[in-house]
Amino acid sequence: MTYTTLNLEQFTELVKDVKFTPAQKKIVDRLIKGDQLWITNEHRMSGGEYNWKTEYSEYPEYAGRVYKAFWNIFYVIRKQKGIEVDFSIFLYRD
């Protein structure tokens, strides 16, 4: 299956009709605002340590336990819309 690379506007249009859990909806709202998830430690047992990188702050904001909900967003989109989304625009790595 090929991945579809979307910009933020296309992603916003894509997720309009998708039904998310409350945790997934909070993450989608942050992604639509332009925030990115910053993976600070990939080697943690729970899938990594994540922080939010925002455009209005130079310091990362702790994201909490978003690993499962973040990755399930793209699974839900694939199941409901049939589109495999490239998630790399939402991740920040330095």
MOPAC internal coordinates of N, CA, C and O (Angstrom, degrees):
PM7 1SCF
backbone

  N    0.0000 0     0.00 0     0.00 0    0    0    0
  C    1.4487 1     0.00 0     0.00 0    1    0    0
  C    1.5358 1   108.37 1     0.00 0    2    1    0
  O    1.2310 1   120.18 1   -43.43 1    3    2    1
  N    1.2948 1   117.26 1   136.57 1    3    2    1
  C    1.4537 1   121.07 1  -179.81 1    5    3    2
  C    1.5212 1   110.12 1   -92.15 1    6    5    3
  O    1.2310 1   121.72 1   -32.24 1    7    6    5
  N    1.3151 1   114.32 1   147.76 1    7    6    5
  C    1.4556 1   120.71 1   179.66 1    9    7    6
  C    1.5180 1   110.06 1   -89.64 1   10    9    7
  O    1.2310 1   120.57 1   -36.94 1   11   10    9
  N    1.3107 1   116.51 1   143.06 1   11   10    9
  C    1.4508 1   122.38 1   177.54 1   13   11   10
  C    1.5214 1   108.42 1  -101.86 1   14   13   11
  O    1.2310 1   120.68 1   -58.82 1   15   14   13
  N    1.3232 1   116.30 1   121.18 1   15   14   13
  C    1.4492 1   120.73 1   177.54 1   17   15   14
  C    1.5152 1   108.46 1   -88.55 1   18   17   15
  O    1.2310 1   120.96 1   -56.18 1   19   18   17
  N    1.3208 1   115.76 1   123.82 1   19   18   17
  C    1.4576 1   121.64 1  -176.92 1   21   19   18
  C    1.5194 1   109.79 1  -118.69 1   22   21   19
  O    1.2310 1   121.09 1   -29.58 1   23   22   21
  N    1.3180 1   115.52 1   150.42 1   23   22   21
  C    1.4595 1   117.91 1   168.48 1   25   23   22
  C    1.5247 1   107.15 1   -90.06 1   26   25   23
  O    1.2310 1   120.26 1    -1.77 1   27   26   25
  N    1.3069 1   117.11 1   178.23 1   27   26   25
  C    1.4589 1   121.37 1  -173.26 1   29   27   26
  C    1.5265 1   112.72 1   -63.67 1   30   29   27
  O    1.2310 1   120.15 1   141.50 1   31   30   29
  N    1.3311 1   117.32 1   -38.50 1   31   30   29
  C    1.4615 1   120.61 1   179.74 1   33   31   30
  C    1.5329 1   110.97 1   -65.67 1   34   33   31
  O    1.2310 1   120.45 1   138.62 1   35   34   33
  N    1.3178 1   116.75 1   -41.38 1   35   34   33
  C    1.4580 1   120.64 1   178.96 1   37   35   34
  C    1.5255 1   110.96 1   -66.85 1   38   37   35
  O    1.2310 1   120.56 1   141.78 1   39   38   37
  N    1.3269 1   116.53 1   -38.22 1   39   38   37
  C    1.4617 1   120.59 1   177.32 1   41   39   38
  C    1.5293 1   110.40 1   -63.65 1   42   41   39
  O    1.2310 1   120.53 1   138.70 1   43   42   41
  N    1.3305 1   116.60 1   -41.30 1   43   42   41
  C    1.4659 1   121.09 1   179.26 1   45   43   42
  C    1.5194 1   110.45 1   -60.87 1   46   45   43
  O    1.2310 1   120.14 1   136.17 1   47   46   45
  N    1.3243 1   117.33 1   -43.83 1   47   46   45
  C    1.4649 1   121.10 1   178.03 1   49   47   46
  C    1.5267 1   111.41 1   -65.65 1   50   49   47
  O    1.2310 1   120.36 1   142.57 1   51   50   49
  N    1.3194 1   116.92 1   -37.43 1   51   50   49
  C    1.4572 1   121.56 1  -177.08 1   53   51   50
  C    1.5272 1   111.97 1   -66.16 1   54   53   51
  O    1.2310 1   120.07 1   140.95 1   55   54   53
  N    1.3170 1   117.47 1   -39.05 1   55   54   53
  C    1.4698 1   120.28 1  -173.53 1   57   55   54
  C    1.5255 1   113.59 1   -88.83 1   58   57   55
  O    1.2310 1   119.55 1  -177.03 1   59   58   57
  N    1.3304 1   118.46 1     2.97 1   59   58   57
  C    1.4638 1   120.89 1  -178.91 1   61   59   58
  C    1.5227 1   112.92 1   -56.25 1   62   61   59
  O    1.2310 1   119.67 1   133.24 1   63   62   61
  N    1.3089 1   118.23 1   -46.76 1   63   62   61
  C    1.4593 1   122.60 1  -173.93 1   65   63   62
  C    1.5221 1   113.38 1   -98.61 1   66   65   63
  O    1.2310 1   119.73 1  -176.24 1   67   66   65
  N    1.3222 1   118.13 1     3.76 1   67   66   65
  C    1.4560 1   120.98 1  -177.34 1   69   67   66
  C    1.5296 1   109.28 1   -84.11 1   70   69   67
  O    1.2310 1   120.85 1   -43.26 1   71   70   69
  N    1.3272 1   115.97 1   136.74 1   71   70   69
  C    1.4606 1   120.89 1   178.90 1   73   71   70
  C    1.5170 1   109.22 1   -93.55 1   74   73   71
  O    1.2310 1   120.79 1   -58.01 1   75   74   73
  N    1.3416 1   116.10 1   121.99 1   75   74   73
  C    1.4580 1   122.85 1  -179.39 1   77   75   74
  C    1.5205 1   110.51 1  -115.76 1   78   77   75
  O    1.2310 1   121.10 1   -19.78 1   79   78   77
  N    1.3180 1   115.49 1   160.22 1   79   78   77
  C    1.4574 1   120.49 1   170.62 1   81   79   78
  C    1.5325 1   107.40 1   -72.92 1   82   81   79
  O    1.2310 1   119.53 1   -15.71 1   83   82   81
  N    1.3360 1   118.50 1   164.29 1   83   82   81
  C    1.4710 1   119.41 1   178.67 1   85   83   82
  C    1.5263 1   113.41 1   -57.90 1   86   85   83
  O    1.2310 1   119.81 1   141.32 1   87   86   85
  N    1.3296 1   117.96 1   -38.68 1   87   86   85
  C    1.4725 1   120.44 1   178.91 1   89   87   86
  C    1.5261 1   110.84 1   -66.29 1   90   89   87
  O    1.2310 1   120.46 1   137.93 1   91   90   89
  N    1.3298 1   116.73 1   -42.07 1   91   90   89
  C    1.4601 1   120.32 1   178.39 1   93   91   90
  C    1.5161 1   110.75 1   -66.16 1   94   93   91
  O    1.2310 1   120.05 1   142.11 1   95   94   93
  N    1.3238 1   117.51 1   -37.89 1   95   94   93
  C    1.4679 1   121.45 1  -179.58 1   97   95   94
  C    1.5246 1   111.02 1   -62.82 1   98   97   95
  O    1.2310 1   119.93 1   140.25 1   99   98   97
  N    1.3336 1   117.74 1   -39.75 1   99   98   97
  C    1.4643 1   120.99 1   177.79 1  101   99   98
  C    1.5233 1   110.81 1   -61.73 1  102  101   99
  O    1.2310 1   120.58 1   138.61 1  103  102  101
  N    1.3278 1   116.49 1   -41.39 1  103  102  101
  C    1.4631 1   120.33 1   179.99 1  105  103  102
  C    1.5182 1   110.32 1   -69.16 1  106  105  103
  O    1.2310 1   119.73 1   137.03 1  107  106  105
  N    1.3272 1   118.11 1   -42.97 1  107  106  105
  C    1.4669 1   121.58 1   178.86 1  109  107  106
  C    1.5266 1   110.33 1   -60.40 1  110  109  107
  O    1.2310 1   120.28 1   138.28 1  111  110  109
  N    1.3341 1   117.07 1   -41.72 1  111  110  109
  C    1.4734 1   120.10 1   178.40 1  113  111  110
  C    1.5194 1   111.31 1   -61.00 1  114  113  111
  O    1.2310 1   119.84 1   139.73 1  115  114  113
  N    1.3247 1   117.90 1   -40.27 1  115  114  113
  C    1.4692 1   120.70 1   178.02 1  117  115  114
  C    1.5290 1   111.11 1   -67.51 1  118  117  115
  O    1.2310 1   120.42 1   140.62 1  119  118  117
  N    1.3281 1   116.81 1   -39.38 1  119  118  117
  C    1.4630 1   120.16 1   178.80 1  121  119  118
  C    1.5216 1   111.09 1   -65.04 1  122  121  119
  O    1.2310 1   120.34 1   140.79 1  123  122  121
  N    1.3190 1   116.96 1   -39.21 1  123  122  121
  C    1.4626 1   120.92 1   179.18 1  125  123  122
  C    1.5249 1   110.65 1   -66.36 1  126  125  123
  O    1.2310 1   120.09 1   147.16 1  127  126  125
  N    1.3378 1   117.43 1   -32.84 1  127  126  125
  C    1.4721 1   120.64 1   176.32 1  129  127  126
  C    1.5220 1   112.47 1   -67.74 1  130  129  127
  O    1.2310 1   120.47 1   164.13 1  131  130  129
  N    1.3356 1   116.71 1   -15.87 1  131  130  129
  C    1.4540 1   120.28 1   178.54 1  133  131  130
  C    1.5127 1   113.81 1   108.18 1  134  133  131
  O    1.2310 1   120.13 1  -178.15 1  135  134  133
  N    1.3213 1   117.35 1     1.85 1  135  134  133
  C    1.4569 1   120.21 1   178.07 1  137  135  134
  C    1.5272 1   109.71 1   -72.46 1  138  137  135
  O    1.2310 1   120.93 1   -25.48 1  139  138  137
  N    1.3243 1   115.82 1   154.52 1  139  138  137
  C    1.4541 1   121.64 1   177.81 1  141  139  138
  C    1.5142 1   109.02 1  -124.57 1  142  141  139
  O    1.2310 1   120.55 1   -28.04 1  143  142  141
  N    1.3157 1   116.56 1   151.96 1  143  142  141
  C    1.4558 1   120.74 1   173.35 1  145  143  142
  C    1.5141 1   108.87 1   -88.40 1  146  145  143
  O    1.2310 1   121.27 1   -50.45 1  147  146  145
  N    1.3035 1   115.18 1   129.55 1  147  146  145
  C    1.4592 1   122.44 1  -178.46 1  149  147  146
  C    1.5196 1   106.60 1  -106.02 1  150  149  147
  O    1.2310 1   120.50 1   -63.72 1  151  150  149
  N    1.3223 1   116.64 1   116.28 1  151  150  149
  C    1.4564 1   121.08 1   178.77 1  153  151  150
  C    1.5239 1   107.22 1   -84.23 1  154  153  151
  O    1.2310 1   121.04 1   -70.93 1  155  154  153
  N    1.3318 1   115.62 1   109.07 1  155  154  153
  C    1.4635 1   119.43 1  -176.60 1  157  155  154
  C    1.5176 1   112.38 1   -93.02 1  158  157  155
  O    1.2310 1   119.79 1   155.25 1  159  158  157
  N    1.3172 1   118.00 1   -24.75 1  159  158  157
  C    1.4603 1   120.85 1   179.21 1  161  159  158
  C    1.5202 1   108.22 1  -149.78 1  162  161  159
  O    1.2310 1   120.30 1   -77.75 1  163  162  161
  N    1.3185 1   117.03 1   102.25 1  163  162  161
  C    1.4594 1   121.79 1  -177.49 1  165  163  162
  C    1.5205 1   113.11 1   -73.87 1  166  165  163
  O    1.2310 1   119.92 1   164.27 1  167  166  165
  N    1.2952 1   117.75 1   -15.73 1  167  166  165
  C    1.4528 1   121.09 1  -168.69 1  169  167  166
  C    1.5200 1   113.95 1   -98.10 1  170  169  167
  O    1.2310 1   120.17 1  -166.76 1  171  170  169
  N    1.3047 1   117.28 1    13.24 1  171  170  169
  C    1.4605 1   120.30 1   175.84 1  173  171  170
  C    1.5228 1   109.27 1   -72.50 1  174  173  171
  O    1.2310 1   120.13 1   -27.76 1  175  174  173
  N    1.3058 1   117.36 1   152.24 1  175  174  173
  C    1.4721 1   121.08 1  -176.17 1  177  175  174
  C    1.5221 1   112.44 1   -65.25 1  178  177  175
  O    1.2310 1   119.43 1   150.09 1  179  178  177
  N    1.3055 1   118.69 1   -29.91 1  179  178  177
  C    1.4632 1   120.68 1  -176.34 1  181  179  178
  C    1.5222 1   112.79 1   -85.92 1  182  181  179
  O    1.2310 1   119.67 1  -168.50 1  183  182  181
  N    1.3040 1   118.24 1    11.50 1  183  182  181
  C    1.4517 1   120.72 1   177.08 1  185  183  182
  C    1.5032 1   113.73 1   108.17 1  186  185  183
  O    1.2310 1   119.85 1   178.22 1  187  186  185
  N    1.2909 1   117.88 1    -1.78 1  187  186  185
  C    1.4518 1   120.79 1   177.86 1  189  187  186
  C    1.5129 1   111.69 1   128.08 1  190  189  187
  O    1.2310 1   121.76 1   -11.70 1  191  190  189
  N    1.2954 1   114.23 1   168.30 1  191  190  189
  C    1.4585 1   120.87 1   177.30 1  193  191  190
  C    1.5223 1   107.15 1  -112.46 1  194  193  191
  O    1.2310 1   120.50 1   -54.48 1  195  194  193
  N    1.3245 1   116.65 1   125.52 1  195  194  193
  C    1.4509 1   121.66 1  -172.56 1  197  195  194
  C    1.5199 1   110.87 1  -116.93 1  198  197  195
  O    1.2310 1   121.43 1   -35.20 1  199  198  197
  N    1.3238 1   114.88 1   144.80 1  199  198  197
  C    1.4553 1   122.94 1   172.01 1  201  199  198
  C    1.5218 1   107.58 1  -131.36 1  202  201  199
  O    1.2310 1   120.97 1   -24.01 1  203  202  201
  N    1.3291 1   115.75 1   155.99 1  203  202  201
  C    1.4576 1   120.20 1   174.63 1  205  203  202
  C    1.5166 1   108.96 1   -88.64 1  206  205  203
  O    1.2310 1   120.28 1   -47.41 1  207  206  205
  N    1.3163 1   117.06 1   132.59 1  207  206  205
  C    1.4602 1   122.54 1   173.09 1  209  207  206
  C    1.5231 1   106.47 1  -108.24 1  210  209  207
  O    1.2310 1   121.06 1   -62.76 1  211  210  209
  N    1.3220 1   115.58 1   117.24 1  211  210  209
  C    1.4542 1   120.46 1  -178.64 1  213  211  210
  C    1.5153 1   109.68 1  -110.32 1  214  213  211
  O    1.2310 1   120.75 1   -22.35 1  215  214  213
  N    1.3044 1   116.17 1   157.65 1  215  214  213
  C    1.4624 1   120.19 1  -178.78 1  217  215  214
  C    1.5233 1   112.36 1   -77.83 1  218  217  215
  O    1.2310 1   119.89 1   162.30 1  219  218  217
  N    1.3162 1   117.81 1   -17.70 1  219  218  217
  C    1.4606 1   120.76 1  -176.76 1  221  219  218
  C    1.5248 1   113.10 1   -98.58 1  222  221  219
  O    1.2310 1   119.65 1  -176.39 1  223  222  221
  N    1.3358 1   118.27 1     3.61 1  223  222  221
  C    1.4519 1   120.96 1   178.34 1  225  223  222
  C    1.5201 1   109.14 1  -141.22 1  226  225  223
  O    1.2310 1   120.50 1   -39.85 1  227  226  225
  N    1.3089 1   116.66 1   140.15 1  227  226  225
  C    1.4574 1   119.34 1   178.68 1  229  227  226
  C    1.5262 1   111.77 1   -87.68 1  230  229  227
  O    1.2310 1   120.24 1   169.84 1  231  230  229
  N    1.3238 1   117.16 1   -10.16 1  231  230  229
  C    1.4566 1   121.69 1   179.44 1  233  231  230
  C    1.5191 1   110.57 1  -101.14 1  234  233  231
  O    1.2310 1   120.04 1   -41.11 1  235  234  233
  N    1.3258 1   117.52 1   138.89 1  235  234  233
  C    1.4684 1   119.41 1   179.47 1  237  235  234
  C    1.5276 1   111.28 1   -70.89 1  238  237  235
  O    1.2310 1   121.22 1   -29.40 1  239  238  237
  N    1.3063 1   115.27 1   150.60 1  239  238  237
  C    1.4592 1   122.60 1   178.49 1  241  239  238
  C    1.5226 1   107.78 1  -110.66 1  242  241  239
  O    1.2310 1   120.19 1   -50.09 1  243  242  241
  N    1.3182 1   117.24 1   129.91 1  243  242  241
  C    1.4591 1   121.31 1  -176.98 1  245  243  242
  C    1.5331 1   110.25 1   -59.40 1  246  245  243
  O    1.2310 1   120.67 1   -49.68 1  247  246  245
  N    1.3169 1   116.32 1   130.32 1  247  246  245
  C    1.4600 1   120.92 1  -175.26 1  249  247  246
  C    1.5213 1   113.06 1   -92.97 1  250  249  247
  O    1.2310 1   119.87 1   164.02 1  251  250  249
  N    1.3008 1   117.84 1   -15.98 1  251  250  249
  C    1.4554 1   119.06 1  -178.75 1  253  251  250
  C    1.5119 1   111.25 1    80.80 1  254  253  251
  O    1.2310 1   120.83 1    30.44 1  255  254  253
  N    1.3148 1   116.01 1  -149.56 1  255  254  253
  C    1.4531 1   121.50 1  -175.98 1  257  255  254
  C    1.5262 1   109.71 1   -96.81 1  258  257  255
  O    1.2310 1   120.48 1  -102.29 1  259  258  257
  N    1.3068 1   116.68 1    77.71 1  259  258  257
  C    1.4660 1   120.80 1  -175.41 1  261  259  258
  C    1.5216 1   113.29 1  -104.50 1  262  261  259
  O    1.2310 1   120.06 1   178.75 1  263  262  261
  N    1.3175 1   117.50 1    -1.25 1  263  262  261
  C    1.4584 1   120.88 1  -172.38 1  265  263  262
  C    1.5287 1   112.65 1   -54.44 1  266  265  263
  O    1.2310 1   120.46 1   123.21 1  267  266  265
  N    1.3264 1   116.73 1   -56.79 1  267  266  265
  C    1.4629 1   120.54 1  -175.22 1  269  267  266
  C    1.5284 1   111.59 1   -66.14 1  270  269  267
  O    1.2310 1   120.26 1   134.56 1  271  270  269
  N    1.3200 1   117.11 1   -45.44 1  271  270  269
  C    1.4671 1   120.21 1  -178.38 1  273  271  270
  C    1.5327 1   111.02 1   -64.87 1  274  273  271
  O    1.2310 1   120.08 1   140.96 1  275  274  273
  N    1.3420 1   117.46 1   -39.04 1  275  274  273
  C    1.4709 1   120.58 1  -179.67 1  277  275  274
  C    1.5245 1   110.88 1   -62.30 1  278  277  275
  O    1.2310 1   119.97 1   130.62 1  279  278  277
  N    1.3074 1   117.66 1   -49.38 1  279  278  277
  C    1.4603 1   119.83 1  -177.04 1  281  279  278
  C    1.5163 1   111.76 1   -71.90 1  282  281  279
  O    1.2310 1   119.78 1   151.30 1  283  282  281
  N    1.3251 1   118.03 1   -28.70 1  283  282  281
  C    1.4630 1   119.82 1   178.06 1  285  283  282
  C    1.5229 1   112.66 1   -73.75 1  286  285  283
  O    1.2310 1   119.58 1   161.41 1  287  286  285
  N    1.3164 1   118.41 1   -18.59 1  287  286  285
  C    1.4657 1   121.43 1   175.07 1  289  287  286
  C    1.5347 1   109.92 1   -57.07 1  290  289  287
  O    1.2310 1   120.80 1   134.76 1  291  290  289
  N    1.3068 1   116.07 1   -45.24 1  291  290  289
  C    1.4586 1   120.51 1  -176.31 1  293  291  290
  C    1.5284 1   111.29 1   -74.52 1  294  293  291
  O    1.2310 1   120.63 1   150.67 1  295  294  293
  N    1.3262 1   116.40 1   -29.33 1  295  294  293
  C    1.4668 1   120.48 1   173.96 1  297  295  294
  C    1.5303 1   110.06 1   -66.96 1  298  297  295
  O    1.2310 1   120.13 1   136.88 1  299  298  297
  N    1.3283 1   117.36 1   -43.12 1  299  298  297
  C    1.4676 1   121.63 1   179.79 1  301  299  298
  C    1.5306 1   110.45 1   -64.49 1  302  301  299
  O    1.2310 1   120.18 1   139.15 1  303  302  301
  N    1.3161 1   117.26 1   -40.85 1  303  302  301
  C    1.4681 1   120.60 1   177.79 1  305  303  302
  C    1.5239 1   110.00 1   -62.61 1  306  305  303
  O    1.2310 1   120.72 1   137.55 1  307  306  305
  N    1.3178 1   116.23 1   -42.45 1  307  306  305
  C    1.4655 1   119.59 1   180.00 1  309  307  306
  C    1.5219 1   111.20 1   -64.43 1  310  309  307
  O    1.2310 1   120.13 1   139.14 1  311  310  309
  N    1.3370 1   117.35 1   -40.86 1  311  310  309
  C    1.4550 1   120.75 1  -179.31 1  313  311  310
  C    1.5264 1   112.27 1   -69.45 1  314  313  311
  O    1.2310 1   120.20 1   139.87 1  315  314  313
  N    1.3520 1   117.23 1   -40.13 1  315  314  313
  C    1.4627 1   119.93 1  -174.63 1  317  315  314
  C    1.5249 1   113.37 1   -88.16 1  318  317  315
  O    1.2310 1   119.88 1   148.60 1  319  318  317
  N    1.3173 1   117.84 1   -31.40 1  319  318  317
  C    1.4672 1   120.86 1  -176.59 1  321  319  318
  C    1.5225 1   113.49 1  -110.15 1  322  321  319
  O    1.2310 1   120.18 1   160.48 1  323  322  321
  N    1.3314 1   117.26 1   -19.52 1  323  322  321
  C    1.4641 1   120.32 1  -179.00 1  325  323  322
  C    1.5171 1   113.73 1    77.46 1  326  325  323
  O    1.2310 1   120.49 1  -158.47 1  327  326  325
  N    1.3301 1   116.66 1    21.53 1  327  326  325
  C    1.4652 1   121.33 1  -178.69 1  329  327  326
  C    1.5183 1   109.01 1  -119.06 1  330  329  327
  O    1.2310 1   120.80 1   -50.57 1  331  330  329
  N    1.3137 1   116.08 1   129.43 1  331  330  329
  C    1.4569 1   122.49 1   176.79 1  333  331  330
  C    1.5314 1   107.44 1   -90.59 1  334  333  331
  O    1.2310 1   120.19 1   -68.67 1  335  334  333
  N    1.3297 1   117.24 1   111.33 1  335  334  333
  C    1.4616 1   122.47 1  -172.99 1  337  335  334
  C    1.5203 1   110.41 1   -94.13 1  338  337  335
  O    1.2310 1   120.50 1   -44.02 1  339  338  337
  N    1.3186 1   116.65 1   135.98 1  339  338  337
  C    1.4581 1   122.32 1   173.17 1  341  339  338
  C    1.5277 1   107.53 1   -79.11 1  342  341  339
  O    1.2310 1   120.46 1   -63.14 1  343  342  341
  N    1.3121 1   116.73 1   116.86 1  343  342  341
  C    1.4527 1   122.48 1  -173.47 1  345  343  342
  C    1.5243 1   113.29 1   -89.04 1  346  345  343
  O    1.2310 1   119.40 1   178.60 1  347  346  345
  N    1.3108 1   118.74 1    -1.40 1  347  346  345
  C    1.4581 1   121.02 1  -171.44 1  349  347  346
  C    1.5310 1   113.94 1   -64.53 1  350  349  347
  O    1.2310 1   119.45 1   158.52 1  351  350  349
  N    1.3329 1   118.65 1   -21.48 1  351  350  349
  C    1.4722 1   119.19 1   178.81 1  353  351  350
  C    1.5271 1   111.45 1   -72.15 1  354  353  351
  O    1.2310 1   120.43 1   165.73 1  355  354  353
  N    1.3417 1   116.79 1   -14.27 1  355  354  353
  C    1.4597 1   120.30 1  -178.21 1  357  355  354
  C    1.5194 1   112.91 1   -98.35 1  358  357  355
  O    1.2310 1   119.92 1   176.25 1  359  358  357
  N    1.3325 1   117.76 1    -3.75 1  359  358  357
  C    1.4476 1   121.46 1   179.99 1  361  359  358
  C    1.5175 1   110.19 1  -109.26 1  362  361  359
  O    1.2310 1   121.22 1   -41.00 1  363  362  361
  N    1.3234 1   115.28 1   139.00 1  363  362  361
  C    1.4607 1   121.30 1   177.91 1  365  363  362
  C    1.5198 1   107.94 1  -115.50 1  366  365  363
  O    1.2310 1   120.89 1   -51.06 1  367  366  365
  N    1.2917 1   115.90 1   128.94 1  367  366  365
  C    1.4771 1   121.33 1   175.13 1  369  367  366
  C    1.5188 1   107.30 1  -132.14 1  370  369  367
  O    1.2310 1   121.46 1   -42.67 1  371  370  369
  N    1.3179 1   114.81 1   137.33 1  371  370  369
  C    1.4753 1   116.53 1   178.28 1  373  371  370
  C    1.4902 1   111.74 1  -104.39 1  374  373  371
  O    1.2310 1   120.10 1   180.00 1  375  374  373

